[in-house]
Amino acid sequence: MARKIFIAATGQNCGKTTTSISLFHLARKKYKNVGFIKPLGPKPTTLRGIPMDKDAALMAQVFGLRKNLRAMSPVVVYPDSTRRVIDGELSPRHLEEQILTAYAELEKTCDFIIIEGSGHPGVGSVMKLSNARIARLLDAPVLMVTGGGVGNVVDAVSVNLALFEKEGVDVRTLLANKLIPDKRDRILSYLQRAFADEPFSVMGGFDYQPVLANPTLRRVSRLLNLPLHGNRRDMKRIIHNVQIGAASTQRVAELLQESTLLIVTSSRDELLVTLANLYHMPDYRSKIVGLVIPGIIPISTITQQILEQSNIPYLRNRTHTTAELYHLITEDVSKITAEDTEKLDLIRSLAEKRLDFDRLDALFDPRNG
């Protein structure tokens, strides 16, 4: 029988997928065959012609999982799926059977299986397939990923525990994630004391890493649905800062920070030309990721030529204001993709430093059930 761990979370963006990647990486160092399944997938995509959830597709791409792709994502939720369940066109019992069959297929060849939940524990309830229900269905003990606070974490965990307790699911570990580095030990101490009477342990996950939440140039291109012009080799560059080019040309250059995406209107010829020239200087190349150029006014012919000759990456937008673009980009929570090699390498490195896999493995030993 395969060792299994169900990764749940108190809410979105706590780090379930990052945790899945980390545990898969570490488990492969100890187990010969490691498997992954996202039983209920609310984010449809396709991989090798097979309908899958995006997180399952990500794991397959990152870890080269070519076998059992269908088993990795047995139930993919589409916009009409919930209505079909309520209308009686789609049977929750049939969906349960799909999940059980897929898991059984994985268990034939895997020593260790990571089961990733969807959103918060209640997601899927309308289809009778909440995270807690699926964990019960698969008889899988739970690792619950939370944010890195104290009061809000205790409140969120208390609410979500009720659903798992209702289903009779064993929550064995709380993984506090996105911890502020200089508060890490203190926060973990408070959480351990706050949950001292609970049967689960409290462990520390990753410290807060802005780089993991920051978008790449490719992500912004997709977010705005705009083609990238210029140096496409920089598509994977991570944007650490977003700056509006509203000040004087000299002041904008002085204010440049590391890995900055600049939003500069099409009428700022002098600033566009200056940034295009700075892009070739080593001291500035690391600071300039690229440009977003809004405005209905056409870029002047000479400025356009300079932009193209400089090969500076840029996106041209005629439908949003500078303020709207700034809001869209800065409010976006960047999800990791298989192309984000820099982020993936960082996750693997952090996993080896921060996660005690042997301790987790022991906690999820079936003999401890």
C-alpha positions in Angstrom: 0.0 0.0 0.0 1.3 3.4 -1.0 2.1 6.1 1.6 -0.3 9.0 1.0 -0.7 12.6 2.1 -3.6 14.9 1.3 -2.6 18.5 0.9 -5.4 20.9 2.0 -5.3 24.6 2.7 -7.3 27.1 4.7 -7.8 29.2 1.6 -6.5 30.1 -1.8 -2.9 31.2 -2.4 -1.6 29.6 0.8 0.8 27.5 -1.1 -0.7 24.1 -1.8 0.9 23.7 -5.2 4.2 25.0 -4.0 3.9 22.4 -1.1 3.1 19.7 -3.6 6.1 20.5 -5.8 8.3 20.6 -2.7 7.1 17.2 -1.3 7.3 15.5 -4.6 10.9 16.7 -5.0 11.8 15.5 -1.6 9.8 12.2 -1.8 11.7 11.2 -5.0 14.9 11.2 -2.9 13.5 8.5 -0.7 10.9 6.6 -2.7 11.3 4.9 -6.1 7.9 5.7 -7.5 6.1 8.9 -6.5 2.7 9.7 -7.8 0.4 12.8 -7.8 -3.3 13.2 -8.1 -5.6 16.3 -8.2 -9.0 14.5 -7.6 -11.2 17.5 -8.3 -9.7 19.9 -10.8 -11.5 23.3 -11.1 -8.9 24.8 -13.6 -9.3 22.9 -16.9 -6.6 22.6 -19.5 -5.2 19.9 -21.8 -1.9 18.2 -21.9 -0.9 15.8 -24.7 -4.6 15.9 -25.8 -5.9 14.8 -22.4 -8.2 17.1 -20.3 -6.6 17.9 -17.0 -6.5 20.4 -14.2 -3.8 23.0 -14.5 -2.0 21.9 -11.3 -1.9 18.3 -12.4 -0.6 19.3 -15.8 2.1 21.4 -14.0 3.2 18.5 -11.9 3.3 16.2 -15.0 5.5 18.7 -16.9 7.8 19.6 -14.1 8.5 16.0 -13.1 8.2 14.3 -16.4 5.2 12.2 -15.5 4.0 10.8 -18.8 2.2 7.7 -17.5 -1.2 7.8 -15.9 -2.0 11.4 -17.0 -5.7 10.6 -16.9 -5.4 9.2 -13.4 -3.7 12.4 -12.2 -6.8 14.4 -12.9 -9.9 12.2 -12.8 -12.6 14.8 -12.4 -12.1 18.1 -14.3 -14.7 20.8 -13.5 -16.0 22.9 -16.3 -18.2 26.0 -16.0 -21.4 24.0 -16.4 -20.4 21.1 -14.2 -22.0 22.3 -11.0 -25.3 23.0 -12.8 -25.2 19.6 -14.4 -24.8 18.0 -10.9 -27.7 20.0 -9.5 -29.9 19.2 -12.5 -29.2 15.5 -12.1 -27.3 15.2 -15.3 -24.0 14.4 -13.6 -24.0 11.9 -10.7 -21.7 12.6 -7.7 -21.5 8.9 -7.2 -20.2 8.5 -10.7 -17.6 11.2 -10.0 -16.6 9.4 -6.8 -16.0 6.2 -8.7 -13.8 8.1 -11.2 -11.7 9.3 -8.4 -11.4 5.9 -6.7 -10.6 4.2 -10.0 -7.9 6.7 -10.8 -6.3 6.5 -7.3 -6.3 2.7 -7.5 -4.5 2.9 -10.8 -1.8 5.1 -9.3 -1.5 2.9 -6.2 -0.6 -0.1 -8.4 2.8 1.5 -9.3 3.5 4.2 -6.6 5.2 4.0 -3.2 4.2 7.5 -2.2 1.2 9.5 -3.5 0.6 13.2 -3.1 -3.1 14.2 -3.2 -3.7 17.9 -3.8 -7.0 19.5 -2.7 -8.8 22.4 -4.4 -9.0 25.9 -2.9 -10.3 25.7 0.7 -11.7 22.5 2.2 -15.3 23.3 1.3 -14.6 23.7 -2.4 -16.5 21.1 -4.4 -19.3 20.7 -1.8 -21.9 21.5 -4.4 -20.8 18.4 -6.2 -20.7 16.4 -3.0 -16.9 16.3 -3.4 -15.5 18.7 -0.8 -11.8 18.3 0.0 -12.8 16.7 3.3 -15.2 14.3 1.5 -12.4 13.3 -1.0 -9.9 12.8 1.8 -12.4 10.5 3.5 -13.1 8.7 0.2 -9.4 8.0 -0.2 -8.8 7.4 3.5 -6.0 9.9 3.3 -4.6 11.8 6.3 -4.3 15.6 5.8 -1.6 18.2 5.9 -3.2 21.6 6.1 -1.4 24.5 4.7 -2.0 28.0 6.2 -0.8 31.5 5.9 1.9 32.8 8.3 -0.1 34.8 10.9 -1.4 33.9 14.3 -5.0 35.1 15.0 -6.2 34.7 11.4 -4.5 31.3 11.1 -6.1 30.0 14.3 -9.5 31.3 13.2 -9.3 29.8 9.7 -8.0 26.4 10.9 -10.8 26.2 13.5 -13.4 26.8 10.9 -11.9 24.3 8.4 -11.3 21.6 11.0 -15.0 21.3 11.5 -15.5 20.0 8.0 -12.8 17.4 8.3 -14.0 16.3 11.7 -17.5 16.0 10.2 -16.1 13.6 7.6 -14.0 11.7 10.2 -10.8 12.7 8.5 -7.4 12.7 10.3 -5.6 16.1 10.1 -2.1 15.2 11.2 0.0 18.3 10.5 -0.5 22.1 10.1 2.1 23.7 7.8 2.4 27.4 8.5 3.6 29.0 5.2 4.7 32.4 4.0 6.3 33.2 7.4 7.9 36.6 7.9 11.6 35.7 8.4 12.3 37.8 11.5 9.0 36.6 13.1 9.2 33.0 12.1 10.2 31.4 15.5 7.8 33.6 17.5 4.9 32.8 15.2 5.5 29.1 15.2 5.8 29.2 19.0 2.4 30.9 19.3 0.8 28.5 16.9 2.2 25.5 18.6 0.8 26.8 22.0 -2.5 27.8 20.4 -3.0 24.3 19.1 -1.4 22.5 22.0 -4.7 20.6 22.7 -5.2 19.4 19.1 -4.0 16.0 17.9 -2.0 17.5 15.0 1.5 18.9 15.0 2.5 22.4 13.8 5.4 22.8 11.4 7.0 25.7 9.6 6.9 26.0 5.8 8.6 28.5 3.6 9.4 32.0 4.6 7.6 34.7 2.6 9.3 34.8 -0.8 8.0 37.7 -3.0 9.8 36.2 -6.0 7.4 33.3 -5.9 4.4 35.6 -6.1 5.8 38.0 -8.6 5.0 37.6 -12.3 7.3 36.9 -15.2 7.2 38.9 -18.4 5.4 36.0 -20.0 2.7 36.1 -17.3 2.1 39.8 -17.9 1.9 39.2 -21.6 -0.8 36.6 -21.0 -2.5 38.6 -18.4 -2.9 41.6 -20.7 -3.4 39.4 -23.8 -0.7 41.3 -25.6 2.2 40.0 -27.8 5.7 40.7 -26.5 7.9 42.6 -28.9 11.7 42.8 -28.6 13.8 40.3 -26.7 11.7 37.2 -26.2 14.6 35.5 -24.4 13.6 37.6 -21.4 10.1 36.1 -21.2 11.1 34.1 -18.1 12.5 37.2 -16.2 10.7 37.8 -12.9 9.4 41.3 -12.3 10.1 42.5 -8.8 8.9 46.1 -9.2 6.4 47.9 -11.3 7.0 51.6 -11.9 5.0 54.2 -13.6 7.1 56.5 -15.8 5.4 59.8 -14.8 8.4 61.8 -13.5 11.1 63.5 -15.6 13.3 61.2 -17.7 16.2 61.7 -15.4 14.2 61.0 -12.3 12.6 57.9 -13.7 16.2 56.6 -14.5 17.3 57.5 -10.9 14.4 55.7 -9.3 14.9 52.4 -11.2 15.0 49.4 -8.9 16.1 45.8 -9.6 14.0 43.9 -12.2 11.5 46.7 -12.9 8.6 46.7 -15.4 8.0 50.3 -16.5 4.6 51.7 -17.7 5.3 54.6 -20.0 2.7 56.3 -22.1 3.2 56.4 -25.9 3.6 60.2 -25.9 6.8 60.1 -23.7 9.2 59.9 -26.6 12.2 61.1 -24.7 11.7 58.6 -21.8 11.1 55.7 -24.2 14.3 56.5 -26.1 16.3 56.9 -23.0 15.1 53.5 -21.5 15.8 51.8 -24.8 19.4 53.1 -24.7 19.8 52.2 -21.0 18.7 48.7 -21.7 22.1 48.0 -23.4 24.1 49.2 -20.4 25.0 46.4 -18.0 24.3 48.5 -14.9 20.7 49.1 -16.2 20.0 45.8 -17.9 19.4 44.1 -14.6 17.0 46.9 -13.6 14.9 47.0 -16.8 12.8 43.9 -17.5 10.7 45.7 -20.1 8.0 48.2 -20.9 4.3 48.4 -21.1 3.3 51.3 -23.4 -0.3 52.5 -23.1 -2.0 55.4 -25.0 -4.0 56.0 -28.1 -1.4 58.4 -29.5 0.9 56.5 -31.9 4.5 56.1 -31.0 6.5 58.4 -33.2 8.3 56.8 -36.1 11.8 57.5 -34.9 11.0 56.3 -31.3 9.5 53.1 -32.8 12.7 52.5 -34.8 14.9 53.0 -31.7 12.7 50.6 -29.6 13.0 47.9 -32.3 16.7 48.4 -32.7 17.3 48.3 -29.0 15.4 45.0 -28.7 14.0 46.1 -25.4 11.0 43.9 -24.5 7.7 45.8 -24.6 4.0 45.4 -24.7 1.8 47.9 -26.6 -1.6 48.6 -25.1 -4.3 50.9 -26.5 -7.3 49.9 -24.3 -6.3 50.6 -20.7 -5.1 53.6 -18.8 -1.8 53.7 -17.0 -3.6 53.4 -13.7 -5.7 50.4 -14.9 -2.6 48.6 -16.1 -0.7 49.2 -12.9 -3.7 47.8 -10.9 -4.0 44.8 -13.1 -0.3 43.9 -12.9 0.3 44.6 -9.2 -3.0 42.9 -8.1 -2.3 39.7 -10.1 -1.2 36.7 -8.0 1.2 34.9 -10.3 0.7 31.1 -10.4 3.7 29.0 -11.2 4.0 27.5 -14.6 6.3 24.8 -16.0 8.2 27.6 -17.9 9.1 29.4 -14.6 12.4 27.5 -14.2 13.9 30.1 -11.9 11.0 29.8 -9.5 10.9 26.0 -9.7 14.6 25.8 -8.9 14.1 28.1 -5.9 11.2 26.0 -4.6 13.4 22.8 -4.8 16.2 24.6 -3.0 13.9 26.0 -0.3 12.3 22.6 0.2 15.6 21.0 1.1 16.4 23.8 3.6 13.0 24.3 5.2 10.9 21.1 5.1 11.7 18.2 7.3 10.5 15.4 5.0 11.6 12.6 7.3 9.5 14.0 10.1 6.5 14.5 7.8 6.9 11.0 6.4 6.9 9.5 9.9 3.8 11.5 10.8 1.9 10.1 7.8 3.0 6.5 8.3 -0.2 4.4 8.1 0.7 2.8 11.3 0.1 6.1 13.1 -3.5 6.2 11.9 
